[in-house]
Amino acid sequence: MGKVTVTGAILIITGWFALVEFDSFPESERKQILQRIKRSPVLILLIALMPAGIFINMLGVFFSSLLMVIFGASLIFLQGIIVALLFWKRKRWKSIVLLAAIVTLGIFIYIPIFW
């Protein structure tokens, strides 16, 4: 099994949390959420943070550019915080745990800048 990076851990935790919580909604509410996302360019851009972050992070690794890696990881980190805050009213304790995990892992993203 390969190594898991901090960015990968943030991706896994955020993705798992979002999928589990989205699946817990009733079908009518899921359709309503999807329709709201389709109509809002801002929500589409917020959702696009993670794929853009993954792509930029991969390019940074490929070109050995620490700045690109950190920028891509920052977009993923930002997405994790947004997901935690979006579910704040629905499942507060899960959001607090997710936010604490994301912030803790996020600290390790920025260590190479100061090292």
C-alpha atoms as an extended CHARMM CRD file, in Angstrom:
* protein
*
       115  EXT
         1         1  MET       CA              0.0000000000        0.0000000000        0.0000000000  PROA      1               0.0000000000
         2         2  GLY       CA              1.3270000000        3.4310000000       -0.8960000000  PROA      2               0.0000000000
         3         3  LYS       CA              1.8330000000        6.3300000000        1.4170000000  PROA      3               0.0000000000
         4         4  VAL       CA             -1.0350000000        8.6150000000        2.3360000000  PROA      4               0.0000000000
         5         5  THR       CA             -0.2450000000       12.3090000000        2.2320000000  PROA      5               0.0000000000
         6         6  VAL       CA             -1.8450000000       15.0150000000        4.3230000000  PROA      6               0.0000000000
         7         7  THR       CA             -3.6670000000       16.2320000000        1.2330000000  PROA      7               0.0000000000
         8         8  GLY       CA             -4.8960000000       12.7130000000        0.5280000000  PROA      8               0.0000000000
         9         9  ALA       CA             -6.1440000000       12.3820000000        4.0910000000  PROA      9               0.0000000000
        10        10  ILE       CA             -8.0520000000       15.6600000000        3.7920000000  PROA      10              0.0000000000
        11        11  LEU       CA             -9.5550000000       14.4480000000        0.5090000000  PROA      11              0.0000000000
        12        12  ILE       CA            -10.6440000000       11.1320000000        1.9810000000  PROA      12              0.0000000000
        13        13  ILE       CA            -12.1290000000       12.6330000000        5.1480000000  PROA      13              0.0000000000
        14        14  THR       CA            -13.9440000000       15.4520000000        3.3500000000  PROA      14              0.0000000000
        15        15  GLY       CA            -15.2670000000       13.2370000000        0.5650000000  PROA      15              0.0000000000
        16        16  TRP       CA            -16.4360000000       10.5470000000        2.9640000000  PROA      16              0.0000000000
        17        17  PHE       CA            -18.1800000000       13.0490000000        5.2100000000  PROA      17              0.0000000000
        18        18  ALA       CA            -19.9220000000       14.8280000000        2.3190000000  PROA      18              0.0000000000
        19        19  LEU       CA            -21.1130000000       11.5690000000        0.7450000000  PROA      19              0.0000000000
        20        20  VAL       CA            -22.3500000000       10.0570000000        4.0110000000  PROA      20              0.0000000000
        21        21  GLU       CA            -24.2120000000       13.1990000000        4.9840000000  PROA      21              0.0000000000
        22        22  PHE       CA            -25.6730000000       13.7120000000        1.5010000000  PROA      22              0.0000000000
        23        23  ASP       CA            -26.9340000000       10.1140000000        1.5190000000  PROA      23              0.0000000000
        24        24  SER       CA            -28.6860000000       10.7170000000        4.8390000000  PROA      24              0.0000000000
        25        25  PHE       CA            -30.9660000000       13.3430000000        3.2440000000  PROA      25              0.0000000000
        26        26  PRO       CA            -34.3920000000       12.2280000000        2.0100000000  PROA      26              0.0000000000
        27        27  GLU       CA            -34.6900000000       11.8680000000       -1.7840000000  PROA      27              0.0000000000
        28        28  SER       CA            -36.7870000000       15.0300000000       -2.1700000000  PROA      28              0.0000000000
        29        29  GLU       CA            -34.2300000000       17.1100000000       -0.2800000000  PROA      29              0.0000000000
        30        30  ARG       CA            -31.3750000000       15.6770000000       -2.3710000000  PROA      30              0.0000000000
        31        31  LYS       CA            -33.1330000000       16.7210000000       -5.5810000000  PROA      31              0.0000000000
        32        32  GLN       CA            -33.7540000000       20.1620000000       -4.1310000000  PROA      32              0.0000000000
        33        33  ILE       CA            -30.0520000000       20.5370000000       -3.2310000000  PROA      33              0.0000000000
        34        34  LEU       CA            -28.9620000000       19.4360000000       -6.7060000000  PROA      34              0.0000000000
        35        35  GLN       CA            -31.3590000000       21.8990000000       -8.3530000000  PROA      35              0.0000000000
        36        36  ARG       CA            -30.0500000000       24.7190000000       -6.1660000000  PROA      36              0.0000000000
        37        37  ILE       CA            -26.4610000000       23.8300000000       -7.1270000000  PROA      37              0.0000000000
        38        38  LYS       CA            -27.3290000000       23.7460000000      -10.8450000000  PROA      38              0.0000000000
        39        39  ARG       CA            -28.7990000000       27.2470000000      -10.6610000000  PROA      39              0.0000000000
        40        40  SER       CA            -25.9650000000       28.8650000000       -8.7020000000  PROA      40              0.0000000000
        41        41  PRO       CA            -22.5970000000       29.6060000000      -10.3220000000  PROA      41              0.0000000000
        42        42  VAL       CA            -21.1100000000       30.3350000000       -6.8940000000  PROA      42              0.0000000000
        43        43  LEU       CA            -21.9940000000       26.8690000000       -5.6180000000  PROA      43              0.0000000000
        44        44  ILE       CA            -20.5550000000       25.3020000000       -8.7650000000  PROA      44              0.0000000000
        45        45  LEU       CA            -17.3000000000       27.1890000000       -8.1870000000  PROA      45              0.0000000000
        46        46  LEU       CA            -17.2190000000       26.0730000000       -4.5510000000  PROA      46              0.0000000000
        47        47  ILE       CA            -17.6380000000       22.4680000000       -5.6160000000  PROA      47              0.0000000000
        48        48  ALA       CA            -14.9320000000       22.9010000000       -8.2650000000  PROA      48              0.0000000000
        49        49  LEU       CA            -12.3450000000       23.8310000000       -5.6180000000  PROA      49              0.0000000000
        50        50  MET       CA            -11.5390000000       20.2080000000       -4.8640000000  PROA      50              0.0000000000
        51        51  PRO       CA            -11.0180000000       18.9510000000       -8.4490000000  PROA      51              0.0000000000
        52        52  ALA       CA             -9.0260000000       22.0910000000       -9.2630000000  PROA      52              0.0000000000
        53        53  GLY       CA             -6.9520000000       21.5770000000       -6.1180000000  PROA      53              0.0000000000
        54        54  ILE       CA             -6.2680000000       17.9500000000       -7.0290000000  PROA      54              0.0000000000
        55        55  PHE       CA             -5.2200000000       18.9170000000      -10.5520000000  PROA      55              0.0000000000
        56        56  ILE       CA             -2.9530000000       21.7630000000       -9.4120000000  PROA      56              0.0000000000
        57        57  ASN       CA             -1.4640000000       19.5610000000       -6.7030000000  PROA      57              0.0000000000
        58        58  MET       CA             -0.7010000000       16.8170000000       -9.2390000000  PROA      58              0.0000000000
        59        59  LEU       CA              0.8970000000       19.3210000000      -11.5950000000  PROA      59              0.0000000000
        60        60  GLY       CA              2.9870000000       20.6620000000       -8.7280000000  PROA      60              0.0000000000
        61        61  VAL       CA              4.2100000000       17.1780000000       -7.8830000000  PROA      61              0.0000000000
        62        62  PHE       CA              4.9400000000       16.4570000000      -11.5500000000  PROA      62              0.0000000000
        63        63  PHE       CA              6.9210000000       19.6860000000      -12.0170000000  PROA      63              0.0000000000
        64        64  SER       CA              8.4270000000       19.5880000000       -8.4990000000  PROA      64              0.0000000000
        65        65  SER       CA              6.9290000000       22.9730000000       -7.6950000000  PROA      65              0.0000000000
        66        66  LEU       CA              6.3610000000       23.3830000000       -3.9660000000  PROA      66              0.0000000000
        67        67  LEU       CA              4.2900000000       26.5170000000       -4.5750000000  PROA      67              0.0000000000
        68        68  MET       CA              1.8570000000       24.6730000000       -6.8540000000  PROA      68              0.0000000000
        69        69  VAL       CA              1.6140000000       21.7380000000       -4.4460000000  PROA      69              0.0000000000
        70        70  ILE       CA              0.7880000000       24.0350000000       -1.5490000000  PROA      70              0.0000000000
        71        71  PHE       CA             -1.6820000000       26.0640000000       -3.6300000000  PROA      71              0.0000000000
        72        72  GLY       CA             -3.4990000000       22.9010000000       -4.7340000000  PROA      72              0.0000000000
        73        73  ALA       CA             -3.4990000000       21.5620000000       -1.1820000000  PROA      73              0.0000000000
        74        74  SER       CA             -4.8360000000       24.9230000000        0.0250000000  PROA      74              0.0000000000
        75        75  LEU       CA             -7.8090000000       24.6590000000       -2.3420000000  PROA      75              0.0000000000
        76        76  ILE       CA             -8.5420000000       21.1700000000       -1.0030000000  PROA      76              0.0000000000
        77        77  PHE       CA             -8.1130000000       22.4420000000        2.5650000000  PROA      77              0.0000000000
        78        78  LEU       CA            -10.5380000000       25.3010000000        1.8600000000  PROA      78              0.0000000000
        79        79  GLN       CA            -13.0580000000       22.8370000000        0.4260000000  PROA      79              0.0000000000
        80        80  GLY       CA            -12.8420000000       20.7460000000        3.6060000000  PROA      80              0.0000000000
        81        81  ILE       CA            -13.5620000000       23.7760000000        5.7700000000  PROA      81              0.0000000000
        82        82  ILE       CA            -16.5050000000       24.7630000000        3.5660000000  PROA      82              0.0000000000
        83        83  VAL       CA            -17.9920000000       21.2520000000        3.7810000000  PROA      83              0.0000000000
        84        84  ALA       CA            -17.6640000000       21.2940000000        7.5710000000  PROA      84              0.0000000000
        85        85  LEU       CA            -19.4000000000       24.6560000000        7.7750000000  PROA      85              0.0000000000
        86        86  LEU       CA            -22.1860000000       23.6810000000        5.3580000000  PROA      86              0.0000000000
        87        87  PHE       CA            -23.2530000000       20.7990000000        7.5610000000  PROA      87              0.0000000000
        88        88  TRP       CA            -22.9190000000       22.8390000000       10.7720000000  PROA      88              0.0000000000
        89        89  LYS       CA            -26.6730000000       23.2060000000       11.3350000000  PROA      89              0.0000000000
        90        90  ARG       CA            -27.5470000000       19.6170000000       10.4350000000  PROA      90              0.0000000000
        91        91  LYS       CA            -24.9570000000       17.5680000000       12.3610000000  PROA      91              0.0000000000
        92        92  ARG       CA            -23.0280000000       19.9230000000       14.5820000000  PROA      92              0.0000000000
        93        93  TRP       CA            -20.9020000000       17.3280000000       16.3810000000  PROA      93              0.0000000000
        94        94  LYS       CA            -19.8030000000       15.7470000000       13.0930000000  PROA      94              0.0000000000
        95        95  SER       CA            -18.9950000000       19.1630000000       11.6860000000  PROA      95              0.0000000000
        96        96  ILE       CA            -16.8830000000       20.0100000000       14.7220000000  PROA      96              0.0000000000
        97        97  VAL       CA            -14.9610000000       16.7450000000       14.4040000000  PROA      97              0.0000000000
        98        98  LEU       CA            -14.4640000000       17.2980000000       10.6540000000  PROA      98              0.0000000000
        99        99  LEU       CA            -13.3830000000       20.8900000000       11.1680000000  PROA      99              0.0000000000
       100       100  ALA       CA            -10.9200000000       19.9030000000       13.9000000000  PROA      100             0.0000000000
       101       101  ALA       CA             -9.4740000000       17.1250000000       11.7240000000  PROA      101             0.0000000000
       102       102  ILE       CA             -9.1840000000       19.3800000000        8.6680000000  PROA      102             0.0000000000
       103       103  VAL       CA             -7.5320000000       22.2050000000       10.6100000000  PROA      103             0.0000000000
       104       104  THR       CA             -5.1390000000       19.7870000000       12.3140000000  PROA      104             0.0000000000
       105       105  LEU       CA             -4.1630000000       18.2140000000        9.0020000000  PROA      105             0.0000000000
       106       106  GLY       CA             -4.1000000000       21.6570000000        7.3660000000  PROA      106             0.0000000000
       107       107  ILE       CA             -1.3630000000       22.7800000000        9.7360000000  PROA      107             0.0000000000
       108       108  PHE       CA              0.8840000000       20.1200000000        8.2440000000  PROA      108             0.0000000000
       109       109  ILE       CA              0.3020000000       21.4560000000        4.7230000000  PROA      109             0.0000000000
       110       110  TYR       CA              2.0380000000       24.7130000000        5.5680000000  PROA      110             0.0000000000
       111       111  ILE       CA              5.0220000000       23.2830000000        7.4730000000  PROA      111             0.0000000000
       112       112  PRO       CA              7.2170000000       23.1710000000        4.2980000000  PROA      112             0.0000000000
       113       113  ILE       CA              6.8180000000       26.9480000000        3.9330000000  PROA      113             0.0000000000
       114       114  PHE       CA              8.3320000000       27.6240000000        7.3370000000  PROA      114             0.0000000000
       115       115  TRP       CA             10.8000000000       24.7230000000        7.4280000000  PROA      115             0.0000000000
